[in-house]
Each structure stands twice: as C-alpha cells, then as structure tokens.
Amino acid sequence: MSSKILQYSMVALTAVALTSVTAPTVVAQSQPGSFYQYDGTAALSSYEPGAVLKTRSVPYNVVNIPTPLQAVQVLYRSTDALGRPSANVTSILRPPNAKAGKVVSFQSAYDSLNPEDGPSRAVAGNTPLGSLTTSGRNVAVGGTLPSGEAAMFGPLLALGYTIVIPDTQGPTADFAAGPEYGMMTLDSLRAARNVPETGITDSAEIGLMGYSGGAIATNWASILAPDYAPDINEDLIGAAQGGLLVNPANNLRYANGSTVWAGVVGMAIVGLGRAYDIDFSPYISDFGRELLPRLEDASIANVLLQYPGVTWQDIAKPEYPNPSMVPEYVDVANKINMGTAPVPTIPMFVAQAANGVLEGTQPGGPNVGPGDGVMVAGDVRALATRYCDAGLPIQYDQYDTVSHTVGGALWLPGALAWLNDRFDNVPTPSNCSNIAPGNSLAPEERAMG
C-alpha cells in the first residue's frame, strides 16, 4: 500500500496545482442569482426525481479564484426529508483526459445550516468570504470548506475520473437529515446523466465517496438506491466512506459536553427541526433559546471549539434531562438510524478513528464507548458487521490512535486506492471476520419523566 500512497500523493499535488491556476482575467466570475431556485411555470411535482430544470457552465473556482477547468452545474428535481419535491444543484467536473465510464460522486463534508455554504456556490465562485451571514450572527467562512476538498477528489480528477459534487443537504441546508442527503445524491447522478455536456452515459460505472458529513450522504445513498433509484443502483460499484454517523442518539450522548464538538449537538437540533418540520421550542431552556438562533445559519466552522462543554441538559428545560424524553426527538432519531435502515447492495471501504480524547471528547458510557470525537466507533463496527452478515464485501479499518480530523487524512489514500481498484475490476477485499464487536443499533425508546 505504501507505493500506492506515494503514487496518489504525487497525483494529488498535480491535481491541486491544476485547479489552483488562475484563469485569464477575461473569464468573468459567475454571479449569484436565480439559478439556485426553480422558477418554471410547471409545478415542481410534475417532474420526475432527477429531471433537469436548468443547466449552466462556469469556471471551477477555488476560494472564488477561477481556474481553467469548466464545471457543468445542474438544477434538478429531488425529494426532501418529508417526501416533498425539491429543487437542488449539483456540479460536474469533467477533466480534459476524462475516461469513458468512470464517474465518482464526491459527497462534501460542508456541514452547514447556511445554504450559501453549499459546494455549488463554491464551485461557481459565489462563496461569501469574511462578511456576516444573513442573520448577522456568524462570519461567513463555511463556503471555503468545499474548496479545500479539491485535494480529496483531485487525484481521481487527474486520473481521468468525472467528479459529481451534489449539494447533499438540499436547498435549505438541512443539516443531519441523512435520508434527504441520500436522495439528493442519487437524483444528482440521475440529472448528471441527463445532460450531454457531462459525458456521463447510462452505462457509466459510479463510485461513491465521502468522509464525515460526506459519509452520511454516501451511506444513505447506498441504503436508498435499491428502492429509490434502482436505475442508479445497478451502476454503483462501491462506496468509500469514513467517519460515519450511524445511530444519532448515541452520537448525541457521546459528543454531549465535548470541548471541540459540543456545538454540533445544537446544529443537529436546528437541522432536524428544519428538515422534519419539528418545533422543539416547548422543550428548550432559556439558554437554549439564546443559543439555537445563533446556529440558524452557522457552519461547522462557526461552532467547533466555540461552545466547549455545552450539553443537552444546558439546552433543554430541566424537566427533560434525557433527550429521549422528547417524543419528537425519539421519532426523528429512529428515522435517521442507519442501523435499522435497509441494507445496501454494494461493497464498501469503511474507516473510523477512535481516539476522540484528542479532540476533547471522553469515551461514552455503556453501548457508546470511544469514538473519534464526534462519531462512535462501536456504532460503525456494528453497521459494518450488519452489512457483512448480509453478504457484502466490507473492508473496515479502525485508527485507534487518532481522532476525527487526522482520521480523514489516513482514510483518504486507502479510499482512493480502493475505489480505483473497483473500476479496474480488482477482486474486492473483505476483512469481515476481523471486525470487533460493536454496539447495539436498536431503535431509541422513549424515556419516562
């Protein structure tokens, strides 16, 4: 593997150099406007999921600096968490050396409650930088995160893969709503195939890739594809993912009070309330009523290290010390629990770090245990084992000495090599027999007051 890591590292440097070259000044920066909204006369519901609503070509931007590489952007019809029609955007990067039939859908970890932080804005050079967000409560920095991810998919781009980058959280940035992420991802691929300029045909093979928030979208797309998008599922050849949120009730218990990650608990409350039309306000304390509005358009970059030690018990009223005493929370936590969702049909490379103490999160209690700071290692092992038991070839790697952030750097070379091997028809590896036991992924039960 060491020679492959060196190879991919060299290709990554080439790819980053390629995407960092500034285009001639005659190329105008794309301006924000109505492209991101559906403004047609026909009802959005009259279109099938994946239908193309608008297209445009723009220079691919890195932190608002245009490069010579062109991106095709597509506004397409998809489905939100409540099953309603939604208009979303995806971006397709086709390199000059594109190889027919090789497509990777890269799910970004932009993790934001602000729609302006979506990858499509970053790709088009519409990323707000340094100003305040619409609410005036946060500095707009979250849109820079997708630009940094060029180093993650860049090696594949340089090798001739066409890269599809959906706005996985949808047009309203529904943070943590995993099933919605999955549908946005699958319909993005349908739409990309329906635009000739992308070069993606119905026979193209497709790999899925994502870390952290991108892994949420990657795995939910894998879960939903057989029923929601069988036309896409038949072309999927595998998914490479790491730092995975499996059972959100356990993640809340684990990250509760973390030095680095505690603010993400509040982001999830806002995101799930938005996605599923849940009013959590009857359960929120005075402190929570002051905190949660600050997060309404926050990026993860606005909350890491900003709310050290904050707990659910701080956010909720004293009569709800256990989040499972809130019926709406229990219902939505079970809806987004991967452990009780259908089993995918494709092979996977899954990696998980497990030393979250380095990012200020202590190991959780019974049926939680250690994680990477925000994701629970025992949950990921249990999910991998569940997939193994269903007959899927799973390669599971656990990094016991590092935390979430460094875990991504360790995951990347293996993910790139694993995906490339799937396209090259190399026999799929599996280490199912070596995966240690994990946690119970049973549905959350309502607690009595």
N, C-alpha and C positions, 0 to 999 in steps of 0.2 A: 504493500500500500504506500510505502514511503516514496517510491518513484512516481506514483500517480499523484500524490500530494504535491510533489515538486512540479510535475507537469501542469497540473491545474493552477498552481500558484503563478507560474510563468504566464499561462494563458490569461489569468485574471488581470495581471499587470498590463498585458497588451490590451485587453478589453477596456479597462479603466482609462488607459491612455486614449483609446479610440473615442470613447464617449466624452472625454474631457476637452477635446479640441474645439475651440470656439469657431462657429460658422462665420462666414463673411458678414459684414455689417449690413449688407443689403437684405439679409433674411430678417424679416420683422418678427418680433416676439408675439406669439398668439395672445390675443386679448380675451379676458373672461367675458361672458355674456350669456346668451340664451342657449348655447349648445348643450348645457348640462340639464336643461329642462325639456320635457316633452311639450310641444306647442302645436301638435297636429289637430285636425278637426275631428278625426275619428276617435271614438272612446279608446283609451289605452287597453281596456279589457277586450277589445275586438282583435287584438294582436295575439299571436301565439308566443309563449315564452321563447326568447332568443331572437325574435323578429327585430330586424334592423329599422331604426327610426330616423337616424341621421348618421352621416359619416363626415370626417374631415381628415386631412393630413397636416401634421405640424412637425417642426423640428423637435427631436428629442432633446429635452433640457435637463441639465444637472444643476440644481440650485439656481434656476432661472437663467442659466447660460446655455444658449442653443448650441447644439452640435450638428455635424453634417448628417447624422443618422435621422431618417424620417420615421415618424410614428403615425400609424393609422388609428384614429380614435372613432369609436362607435357608441352611439346612444342606442340602447336596446331595451326591449321589454323583458322584465324579470318578475319575481314574486317576492314579497316581503314576508316577515315572520308570521303575520296573520293571514297569509294567503292572498293578499290583495295585489293587484297589478302594480308594478313599479317600473320607472324608467331609470336605468343605470348606465354608467360609462365604463368602457374597457379600452385599453391601449395595446396595440400590437406592434412589436418591433421585429422587422424582417431584415436581417443583415444582408449585405451585398453578396455574401457567399452562402446564402440560405440553401439548405439541403432539403429536398422534397420529402415530405412525410415526417419531419422531425419537429415536433411542437412541444414546448414546455409551458404550462400555465404556472406562473410565479405569483403566489399569494403574498402580498405585502404585509408586514407587521406594523402598519402605520398607527394602529391602536389609538383612535381619537374619537371624541364626541363632536368634532368640528368637520362638517362636510368639506371645507376648504383645504383640509389636510389630506384628501384622497390622492392616490397615485396619479389619477388622470390630470389633476391640476399641476402636479409636479412635472409630469411628462411634458405638458403644454407650456410650461414656464409661467403658470398662473399662481405660484405659491406666494402667499403673503409672508413677508420677512420683516421682523422687527416691529411691526405695528401691533396694536391691540386687536384682539378678536372682537367679534360683533358685540359681545356682552360687555366689553371693556374690562373684563376681569383677568384675562390671560394674555401673555405675549405670544404672538403668532410665530411659533417655531416648529410646530409639528409637521408642517409640509416639507421640511428638509429631510425627514427620515426616509421617504421613498427614494430620494436622490442617492442617499448613501447605499441603498440596496443594489445599485448598479454593480458593486463589487461582488454581490452574491450570484446574480444571474449572468453577469458579464462573461465568465468563462464559457458558458453554454452559447451565448450570443456569438462569441468569437469563433466557436467551433461550427457555426452554421445553423444553430437551432433558432427557430422563430419563437419569440417570447411573447406570451399573452399576459397582461397585467390588469386584472379586474379591480374595480373599486369594491372590494368584498363586503364592506359594511353598508353598501347601498347609498342612496342619495341623501339620507338623513343621518348618516353616521351612527348606525345602531350598534354601538359597542357591546360585545359579548353575546350577541344574538346568533349563536353558531349555525342553526339551520338556515337562517337568512344568508349568512356568508356562503354556505354551500350552494344555494340556489343561484345567487348572484354569480358565483364562479362557473357553474355549469352553463347558465344561459349566456355568459360571456363567450364561452367556447362555441356555442351554437351560433352566436352572432358573428364571431370571427370567421367561421366557415362560410357565412353567407355574404361576405364582402370579398370580391375577387382580388382586390389590391393586396390582401394579406397573403395570398398564395397558399392558404390553408384549404385543402380539399377534404371531401368526405372520407377519404381513405387514409388521411394522415394519422399517424400514431401520436398519442398525447401522454405526457408525463405530468404529474402534479408535484409541486414543491413549495414548502413554506416552513418557517420557523416561528414559534411563539404565536402571536396573533395570526400569522400566516398559516400556521399549522392547524389552527381552529378551522379556517376555511378549507384547507386541504383535506382534512379528515372528514368534515361534514360533506364536502363534495363527493368524497369516496363513498360515504354512507348512503347518500341520497341518490346517487347516479343510477343504480339499477332500476328504481321505480320512477324517479322524477325525470331523468334524462337517459333512457336506455340507448338512445342514438349516440350519446357521448360515451356511455359506459363501455360500449363494445369496442371503442378505440383507445380506452385507457390501458396503459401498460404498467403502471405502477405509481406509487406516491412516496416521496421522501419528505419526512417531517421530523421536527424536533421541538422540545419544549412545549408539550401538548397539554391543554386544559381538557380534562376528561370529565370529572364529576365536580361541578362548580360548588356544590355545598361543601366539599372537602377543601377546595381552594380558598373559600371564604374563611373556614376555620384556620387554615394554615397561614394565610397572609395577614390575618387579623392582628394588628399591633406591630407589624413589621416596621423596621426602621426605614427601609427603602420603598417597599411595595404597598404600604397600608392605604395610600390614596387610590389605588386601583379598585379597592373594595367599593369606595364611593362612586367611582366611574361606572362600575358594573351596575350599581343600583340605578343610576341615571339611564344608562344604556338599555337595560332590560325594561325599565318602566316605559321608555320611549318606544321600543320595538314592539312590546306586547300591550301597549295602552294600559299600563298598570299605574294606579295612583297610590304611591307608597306614603303620601303625606300623613295619613292618620297614625302612622307608626313612628314618625320621625321626631326626634327631640329638638329642642331649641338650637343646640349646637349643630345638629344635622341640617336644620333649616337654614343655617348660616353657611354651612359647608357646601351642600349639594348644588346650590345655584352657581357657585364658583366653578363647578365642574361641567356645567351645561355645554360649554364649547371648548373644553380643555383637551389637550393631547396628553398622551402618557408622558411626554417630555415636560409637561407642566406640573406633574404630580409626583414623579419619582423623587424621593428624599424630601419632599415638601410637607408631608404630613406624618412625620415619624411617630409611631406608637398609637395612632388613631385606631380605634376598634369599632366593631359593630355596636358595642354597648355604649359608645360615645354618640353614635349617630342615631340610635333608636331610643325611644322613650324607655324609662326604667321598667315598665311592665312587659317589655319584650326583650329580655336579655338574651334570649336564644332566637336567632333568625327563623328557626323552624316553627316558632310560634306565630309567624305571619303566614296565613294561608296562601296569599298570592305569591309569596317568595317560594314556598314549597312547590307550588304548581309549576312555576316557571323554571325552577332549578331542575325539576324532573324532565321538563320538555327539552332541556339542553344538555342532559346527561348522556354522553356518548356510550356509556356502559350499558344502557338499556335500549339503545337505538339499533336498527338493523345492522347486520354485518356486511361490510363491503365485499367485493369480489376480486380485488386486485392485490398483488404483492406489495409489501411496504418495507421501507427502511425507516426505523423509528429510533430516535436518540433522546436521552434525557439526562440532564445534570442532576446532582443530588446533594450538593453541599451549600445549601441556601444560607447557612450561617454567615458565609462571606458577604451576603447581601442583606444582612440584618434580620433574617427570619429564622427563628428557632424551630426545630422539629416539632411537628404536631403531636397530638395525643393519640389515643387508640384509633385504629383504622385511618390514620392520616400519615404519621411518621415524617421522615425527612423529604425534602424536595429541593428545588433549585433556587428558592427564594419566593417563587410565586406559583410554580407548577409542582404537583405532588407526584413523586417518583413511583410510589406504590400504586397509584391510580393508573399510571401509564403502563407499568408492568402488567397489571390486571387486564387492561384493554388489549395489550399485545398477546397475552395468553388466551384471551377470549377469541381473538382472531386466529391464533394458532390452532385452537381446538376446532375451529370451523374449517380448517384445512388450508388456510392462507399461508404462503411462504413469508415469514416475518424475520427480518434481521433487526434485532434490538441491541442497542449499545447504551450502556449507562456510564456516565462520567462521575464517579463518586467524589472526586477531589475538587471539582469546580462548581460554580453557580451558573445562573441562567445566562448572563451576558457572555461569559467565556465559553459556556456550553455551545452557543451558536457558532463560535469560531471553530470549535472542534467538530461539530456536526457537518459543517459546510463541505470540506473535502470529501468526506465519505458519501454525502448526499450527491455531489456532482458525479463521483465515480460510479455510484450505484445506479443513478439514472442513465448515464452514458452506456453502462453495461446492458440495461434493459433494451435500449434501442439497438444495440449490437447483438442482441439475442444470446448473450452470455447466460448460462444456467443461473437461475435465481437462487441466491443463498438463503439459508434459514438456520437460525440457532434457537428454535422454539424450545428444545429440550434443556437449554441452559438458562432460561429466564427464571429468576427467583420469584417466589410467590408474591402476589400483590394484595391490594386492599379489596374489600367488598365494594361493588359498584351498584348495590341495591338502591332502589328509589328512596329518596328522602321521605321520612314520615313526619307528620305534623306533631309538634310537641304541645303539651297542655300547659297552660299557665298556672 
